[in-house]
Amino acid sequence: MPESVPVRCPACRREHVYTAPPYPCACGRPCAPRLDPAGAPAVLAHRTWDEDWVTVRCTACGRANQLPHPELGCPCGTVLRIPVSDAPAPGARPGAAVPGDTPAPAARPGAAAPRCGGRIPFQPVTIRTARDAVTATALYLRWLGYRDIRRADQRPPSGIGLAAPGLVAQVDPAVRPASLRDVECLWLTAMTESAGCVYFSLAGYAEDARARADTLGVPLFVLDLTGTPTPVNGPGRKLARSGVV
């Protein structure tokens, strides 16, 4: 059962009870950060990619998962970052061999590291903010078999860029459909990095963007508000089936 801790907002002094949300591990078991009841929440003034994520080891299989750092939005408008404990969760196996901890093999140009079949069903996370869309995408890419997911070095013209060995991904939380230029810029970025690419959009794609993505072989996905990515073209369906761009 997810653990809860009392949290007092330092801005308005309201009392809250915070429960750490669970996220799916690749083995299928829910995984949640271990909260530090003795720590004080920090007011979140600005974000950095490294501080937005915490490493949590699954108590069932020992896999190390990168999960969103726990946060609480107070009704006064303050966003609080909830402290987590460095201690392993009860039942964790710190010495276990963890597939996610080993470096991914070098990918050939334009290809991504494949993952074996027999995947468990993807368990989405609800999208309420742009950050949730990035989280949902990162979890889906890990489900497909990609590791070491990070913020892309090169910022896209719109949305948020993610990268993994052999792959560049773009997450577009805008309310307008992704344009032809958006798709072409992603493809050009991937070509300069000798990597495959994939696009995730909340609002879908313009007709000419879909046509160009089919020509260039760019997988397209639409994210719904449940956090479920749905492939909307041939390359996208291929990626969803095999994990290979």
Backbone torsions as a table, in degrees:
resi	resn	phi	psi	omega
1	MET	NA	135.2	-179.8
2	PRO	-59.3	140.9	-179.0
3	GLU	-85.6	156.0	179.8
4	SER	-127.1	151.6	177.0
5	VAL	-137.6	149.6	173.7
6	PRO	-74.5	139.6	-179.8
7	VAL	-133.7	129.0	175.0
8	ARG	-109.3	127.4	178.3
9	CYS	-70.9	123.8	-179.3
10	PRO	-71.5	-14.7	-178.2
11	ALA	-85.5	-46.6	-175.8
12	CYS	-115.4	-6.1	177.4
13	ARG	71.8	13.2	175.2
14	ARG	-65.4	147.3	176.2
15	GLU	-98.4	135.2	177.5
16	HIS	-130.5	160.3	167.9
17	VAL	-117.5	117.6	-175.0
18	TYR	-105.0	132.8	176.5
19	THR	-114.8	128.3	-179.2
20	ALA	-68.7	124.3	179.8
21	PRO	-73.2	136.3	177.1
22	PRO	-83.1	149.5	175.3
23	TYR	-126.0	151.5	-177.0
24	PRO	-75.3	130.0	168.8
25	CYS	-78.9	161.5	178.6
26	ALA	-62.2	-23.0	179.6
27	CYS	-79.8	-9.2	178.4
28	GLY	104.6	-14.5	-179.4
29	ARG	-84.5	145.8	175.4
30	PRO	-68.4	145.2	-175.9
31	CYS	-136.2	130.0	-177.8
32	ALA	-136.9	149.1	176.4
33	PRO	-61.7	146.5	176.1
34	ARG	-87.4	116.8	-174.9
35	LEU	-80.1	151.3	179.4
36	ASP	-103.3	101.7	-176.7
37	PRO	-66.9	-18.5	-179.1
38	ALA	-89.7	-12.0	-177.5
39	GLY	-83.8	158.4	178.9
40	ALA	-101.8	137.9	178.0
41	PRO	-66.3	148.3	179.1
42	ALA	-109.1	138.6	176.0
43	VAL	-71.8	127.9	-177.8
44	LEU	-88.7	106.4	-178.9
45	ALA	-92.9	-36.9	177.9
46	HIS	-150.8	162.0	-175.3
47	ARG	-109.2	146.6	166.8
48	THR	-131.7	148.2	-174.2
49	TRP	-59.5	-45.2	-176.2
50	ASP	-62.8	-38.4	-177.4
51	GLU	-79.3	-11.6	-179.8
52	ASP	-80.0	-8.1	-174.4
53	TRP	-129.1	148.6	174.7
54	VAL	-129.7	150.5	177.8
55	THR	-91.7	124.4	-178.0
56	VAL	-127.3	126.4	-179.6
57	ARG	-91.2	128.3	-179.7
58	CYS	-66.0	133.0	-179.3
59	THR	-75.2	-15.5	-178.1
60	ALA	-89.4	-47.2	-174.1
61	CYS	-115.0	-10.1	-179.9
62	GLY	84.0	0.3	-179.0
63	ARG	-67.4	139.3	176.1
64	ALA	-87.6	119.6	-179.1
65	ASN	-111.2	140.8	172.3
66	GLN	-92.4	112.9	-176.5
67	LEU	-118.4	155.2	177.5
68	PRO	-59.9	137.7	177.5
69	HIS	-65.2	132.5	-178.2
70	PRO	-57.9	135.9	178.7
71	GLU	-138.5	153.9	177.7
72	LEU	-132.5	128.1	175.0
73	GLY	-95.3	114.0	179.3
74	CYS	-80.2	147.5	177.7
75	PRO	-58.8	-20.0	178.9
76	CYS	-75.5	-7.2	179.1
77	GLY	103.7	-6.3	179.6
78	THR	-82.1	135.9	174.5
79	VAL	-102.8	126.3	-175.9
80	LEU	-110.7	134.8	173.2
81	ARG	-94.6	120.7	-174.4
82	ILE	-84.7	129.5	-179.0
83	PRO	-68.2	145.4	177.6
84	VAL	-117.4	157.6	-178.2
85	SER	-93.3	144.1	175.2
86	ASP	-81.2	-12.1	-178.1
87	ALA	-70.3	140.9	178.1
88	PRO	-66.5	147.6	178.2
89	ALA	-67.5	152.5	179.0
90	PRO	-57.1	133.5	179.3
91	GLY	90.2	-4.9	-179.6
92	ALA	-70.4	154.5	-179.2
93	ARG	-119.5	83.6	-174.4
94	PRO	-57.9	-30.0	-176.7
95	GLY	-90.0	2.0	-175.1
96	ALA	-71.6	151.1	175.2
97	ALA	-71.0	127.9	-174.7
98	VAL	-118.2	113.6	-179.3
99	PRO	-56.5	-37.6	-177.0
100	GLY	-71.6	-14.5	-177.9
101	ASP	-84.8	-17.9	-177.1
102	THR	-82.6	142.6	180.0
103	PRO	-60.6	142.6	177.8
104	ALA	-69.8	145.2	178.2
105	PRO	-66.4	153.8	179.5
106	ALA	-61.7	132.2	-178.1
107	ALA	-94.8	146.3	176.5
108	ARG	-72.7	156.1	-177.6
109	PRO	-54.5	130.5	176.1
110	GLY	80.2	4.4	-177.7
111	ALA	-122.7	159.8	178.3
112	ALA	-115.2	159.0	179.7
113	ALA	-67.7	123.7	-177.5
114	PRO	-76.6	160.4	176.3
115	ARG	-125.1	143.8	-178.5
116	CYS	-67.0	161.8	-179.8
117	GLY	-73.9	-173.5	179.1
118	GLY	78.3	27.6	179.8
119	ARG	-68.7	146.6	171.0
120	ILE	-71.0	159.8	177.8
121	PRO	-60.8	141.5	178.2
122	PHE	-68.7	136.0	178.6
123	GLN	-109.9	105.9	-172.9
124	PRO	-77.0	169.1	172.2
125	VAL	-121.2	141.7	-175.9
126	THR	-63.2	137.8	179.2
127	ILE	-100.5	117.6	175.3
128	ARG	-118.9	-24.9	-177.0
129	THR	-135.1	171.1	176.3
130	ALA	-61.0	-37.3	178.5
131	ARG	-61.7	-38.3	177.6
132	ASP	-62.0	-37.4	179.1
133	ALA	-63.9	-39.7	177.3
134	VAL	-66.0	-42.3	178.8
135	THR	-61.2	-46.7	-179.8
136	ALA	-60.3	-40.7	179.5
137	THR	-66.3	-44.6	179.7
138	ALA	-61.5	-41.8	178.2
139	LEU	-64.6	-38.9	179.6
140	TYR	-66.9	-41.5	178.4
141	LEU	-63.6	-38.9	176.5
142	ARG	-65.6	-37.3	177.6
143	TRP	-62.6	-36.0	177.5
144	LEU	-70.1	-19.9	177.9
145	GLY	121.1	3.6	-179.5
146	TYR	-85.7	142.3	-179.0
147	ARG	-122.8	171.8	177.6
148	ASP	55.4	43.3	179.4
149	ILE	-73.6	134.2	-175.8
150	ARG	-147.3	172.3	173.2
151	ARG	-68.3	133.9	-178.9
152	ALA	-65.3	145.7	179.4
153	ASP	-65.9	-37.3	-177.9
154	GLN	-99.7	120.3	-177.5
155	ARG	-76.3	130.3	179.4
156	PRO	-73.9	162.9	178.9
157	PRO	-60.6	-29.1	176.8
158	SER	-143.1	153.8	178.0
159	GLY	76.4	-159.6	-176.3
160	ILE	-123.8	134.8	179.5
161	GLY	-96.9	136.3	173.3
162	LEU	-120.6	156.7	179.4
163	ALA	-143.6	149.5	173.3
164	ALA	-144.8	163.8	178.2
165	PRO	-53.6	117.6	179.1
166	GLY	84.6	5.2	-174.8
167	LEU	-147.4	140.4	169.8
168	VAL	-121.5	131.0	-179.4
169	ALA	-124.9	148.3	176.3
170	GLN	-123.2	130.4	177.6
171	VAL	-110.7	120.0	-176.0
172	ASP	-116.4	101.2	-179.8
173	PRO	-88.4	10.7	-177.0
174	ALA	-67.1	160.2	179.9
175	VAL	-86.6	-6.0	177.3
176	ARG	-99.9	150.0	176.7
177	PRO	-61.7	146.5	177.1
178	ALA	-62.8	141.5	-173.9
179	SER	-96.1	170.5	174.7
180	LEU	-56.5	-44.0	-179.7
181	ARG	-62.3	-39.1	179.4
182	ASP	-59.1	-46.9	-178.5
183	VAL	-65.9	-43.4	-179.1
184	GLU	-64.9	-39.4	179.3
185	CYS	-64.2	-40.4	177.7
186	LEU	-62.5	-44.9	-179.4
187	TRP	-62.5	-41.9	179.1
188	LEU	-64.8	-40.1	177.1
189	THR	-60.8	-43.8	179.4
190	ALA	-64.0	-37.9	179.7
191	MET	-64.5	-39.7	-179.7
192	THR	-67.7	-22.8	-179.8
193	GLU	-103.2	7.2	-178.8
194	SER	51.2	49.4	-176.9
195	ALA	-133.0	164.3	169.4
196	GLY	-80.5	173.6	179.9
197	CYS	-147.4	159.8	178.6
198	VAL	-152.5	144.1	-176.3
199	TYR	-117.6	133.4	175.6
200	PHE	-120.8	125.6	-177.3
201	SER	-131.5	142.4	175.1
202	LEU	-81.8	-29.6	-173.2
203	ALA	-106.2	8.4	179.0
204	GLY	84.4	-157.0	-171.3
205	TYR	-139.5	145.4	172.2
206	ALA	-65.9	154.9	-176.0
207	GLU	-59.5	-42.3	-179.8
208	ASP	-70.7	-27.8	176.4
209	ALA	-67.1	-40.9	177.3
210	ARG	-62.8	-44.0	-178.0
211	ALA	-63.7	-42.0	-179.5
212	ARG	-68.9	-37.8	178.1
213	ALA	-61.2	-38.8	177.3
214	ASP	-64.1	-41.1	-179.8
215	THR	-65.2	-41.1	-176.3
216	LEU	-86.7	-10.2	-178.6
217	GLY	77.2	30.0	-179.3
218	VAL	-90.3	120.4	176.9
219	PRO	-67.6	133.5	178.1
220	LEU	-116.5	135.0	176.4
221	PHE	-129.8	146.5	171.3
222	VAL	-110.2	130.2	176.3
223	LEU	-93.5	125.3	171.9
224	ASP	-92.2	176.1	-173.2
225	LEU	-73.3	-9.4	172.9
226	THR	-81.1	-8.5	-178.1
227	GLY	89.1	14.3	-179.1
228	THR	-93.6	119.2	174.7
229	PRO	-80.5	132.8	177.0
230	THR	-119.5	123.6	178.1
231	PRO	-68.7	139.5	-176.7
232	VAL	-122.4	8.5	172.9
233	ASN	-147.8	174.0	-176.4
234	GLY	-57.7	-50.6	177.7
235	PRO	-59.1	-34.3	177.8
236	GLY	-66.5	-43.0	178.3
237	ARG	-64.9	-36.0	176.5
238	LYS	-63.8	-43.3	-180.0
239	LEU	-64.8	-41.7	-179.8
240	ALA	-63.6	-32.9	-179.5
241	ARG	-77.7	-44.2	-167.5
242	SER	-112.1	-18.6	-175.4
243	GLY	78.9	9.0	-177.1
244	VAL	-118.6	128.7	177.7
245	VAL	-74.5	NA	NA
